[in-house]
């Protein structure tokens, strides 16, 4: 630093002095308290006096410890003992340390020498703006704009920390030898939240009307002073000339500002508009911040100005930035054609990779439902059920032990309404507790594999002879000649008083069956099950049989613990951002609402429903509560981490911010969704190709089990799509937040991206099935490298990519027009193509999609 404080109350207010304080960039001719060569605090050797001001003396000195020049600022001895002045001096240190920016003079330390407090700060070897303007007059347009932008950047950095300068003037703007602007002298500054009213401090020629009037100052008071400085930069003349404080106050209050173009006729109108807006008498009519001033200057890029200022751009500024985003017609048609072609390719590949294509699936769920009811009647349950549910599923319990997951059909019925806690009826939800409740498991060919029925709660009949199990064995397609009676060893899930068991004579059967267990109650069948060689009670499953991910993290609960730690860490970040006004509260609320609505509606479509208000309310409660808590977590994370992502990567959030602002028909939104759809389909094709890769080297690969349950009912297709919309909102946001955290730690963009990909690969190994570990890692790395779309095209494109990938991964899309489920696949693929078509239409911004214009472009 090389400029001292400007004049305060009680100094000469002549026109020249008020407009241009004395040059202090050169050594003052006044008598110096410290002579050159004086050693201060055993560390600083004084070189020369740079100047004096109302708040102290400034010396150039050499820091003997760090061997670099510094500026030392002392309070005059006459006021060093004044508690008010001393408190203001300490405030300067505290306030100045709050602001760190290339366009702000850095403050180093606070010390004391012979009872005199001093401040060490960066020494700027250059000239203050007041001296420069006196020497050359007004600055050329390009140089003036450069200085204006840098000045706005430094002031914006102070405003980001809620710091008011309150004494902005040319004498407090230094220009170093490289032409870089440094904002100096926070001696009259204060934290905005701590300034109550006004104490009258400031340089009269650069004070705002509210400062003269003694009203409370604000950010817009500094904007007024900024306008006065810019007026001089571009015209070389002060706005007001007065000989006394009273006269200057009258001139400022009158608002009689001559247009800059009266002094410089060829001044660009945009520059003049910015200056005059800053000089509005009403603070509310001035720009809201220095960043807004920078954005209004000719050729300004708001995001670039925000990044240069080192502050967080607002969501509105992010949404207003960037290009229009209208795609050229040939490119738009090429993207849409590639999306449709990719959807078809994914459907064809699913014919080989989908599990339901590898099992006999000629019997539709309606026929299997009827067969299950016949088996229930065999057990003596003749009454029509009050409620029932039937669905196709994959047996993941078998996968843990031997890597097999055949598709089966599960049927549940009950004399009362089935009220699942999860919203969807499962094997154990609701549990088998109500008398007469039954559960049946069939193969896709209709063979019985499991049967259970809850016996009566009260039964005073006498014990009867054991039931005839031959009808059940027949339904299971077993012959008594193949079986040998043995002792029962599996405990049935329902009450029983009779047990029976048979062992297979052929222990190497191709179907894997090894024994049959049955149980009865008072002579009525209540349980029947086929036991396979891979069936193991949980307590006997070898530890090594569990997937690596489950062994490393699941048993010790490290993932829930990690989630809890991250959640607790997000709370103070969220509180801080809310207190500083950085968070996008509206966006966070809309994201949480979008997740809640899409996931909730999706669960309603895929869930179980009954004609009872009370029972239905209990069914709906579970899914919506789960969705609500996830939405609340998303809100918390968005408030806590999105401001940091917006500050570091605002370009990623442009189309995302526009969508959150309700601009659903914005062409950039359509373009990014269409691009994301294209990449999402590419990733889905790679995922389906990963099934075939092991066969190319002679290894076996387990088919993908996803999409099986959606075959149970056509209404599950749009329901699953809505659920995937929620997931496509959640996981990209989590990815962006993790990327932000990695960037904070690693401090390098490319390393943060690599760490995110590696984390995603490790996490997703837990569900990747079959193959070999190196093939899995290879394909997962290719799939998870899709996060590059986040970096290149932004969050909205990444969200669209995630949606299309998740949909093509989890829905039944195998194109087999001869199967009974062909309609399900066509519906799923048609809905995805429809989403892409809407994005295509929006990206055209109302232009016709056909006609001669296509050839012209």
Beta strands, then each sheet from edge to edge (+ up, - down):
strand 1: 39-40
strand 2: 44-53
strand 3: 56-63
strand 4: 68-74
strand 5: 107-113
strand 6: 116-122
strand 7: 126-128
strand 8: 163-164
strand 9: 173-176
strand 10: 181-183
strand 11: 190-191
strand 12: 387-394
strand 13: 407-414
strand 14: 438-443
strand 15: 448-453
strand 16: 483-485
strand 17: 498-504
strand 18: 513-521
strand 19: 524-532
sheet 1: 1+ 2- 3+ 4- 6+ 5-
sheet 2: 7+ 9- 10+
sheet 3: 8+ 11-
sheet 4: 12+ 13- 14+ 15- 19+ 18- 17+ 16-
end
